[in-house]
Amino acid sequence: GAGVSQSPRYKVAKRGQDVALRCDPISGHVSLFWYQQALGQGPEFLTYFQNEAQLDKSGLPSDRFFAERPEGSVSTLKIQRTQQEDSAVYLCASSLMVGSHQPQHFGDGTRLSIL
Amino acid sequence: GNSVTQMEGPVTLSEEAFLTINCTYTATGYPSLFWYVQYPGEGLQLLLKATKADDKGSNKGFEATYRKETTSFHLEKGSVQVSDSAVYFCALSDRGDFGNEKLTFGTGTRLTIIP
């Protein structure tokens, strides 16, 4: 399919471990977003890329969270020294263009559980 | 800042009943408004959108009208089906400080339709 792909679907880690979550956006999509969805809540914005440039990281909850998109396509969200409050579903979304109120296309998410 | 308030759930209706899920928003600019749906075990999917005042978005029998005067975007369907059982999220996108159109979501409304 040509949708947004995220891997892994599920990740279990012990507190203090580092994790890396991958997002493959729809080919050719310029904008890429990461969101965090806690249980029973709506997604909350983490960070935004326009091609390879990370233009907004205002939603990252701490300096343990780091995201990159080095070639303007695949993106990785890394969480260092994980804590239990990091347990959530992490969603990636992409959209075709900038500034045109285009809808965002979401992946199925990675469910992260920190023990 | 931007915010979205939507009707708390869960909502349980009988098949063929009329559905309304209320959504109001606060935004500093001129946002686009969206309804996303999350079916069990699946990712977020765009249901409908409206990009300016008085626009009506519609899809799969669902409708919502962008009401600037009441800052609302209520979701309606005349006759619901069992297959409409899902979690519904109201969201807005507004140009952020860095030009990105990050989404601000409501908390979601879980809808269950019983035969």
Interface residues (C-beta under 8 A of the other chain):
Chain A: V4 S31 F33 Y35 G40 Q41 G42 P43 E44 F45 Y48 Q50 L55 D56 S58 G59 L91 A93 S95 V98 G99 H101 Q102 P103 Q104 H105 F106 G107 D108 G109
Chain B: V4 S32 F34 Y36 E42 G43 L44 Q45 L46 K49 T51 F89 A91 S93 R95 G96 D97 F98 G99 N100 E101 K102 L103 T104 F105 G106 T107 G108
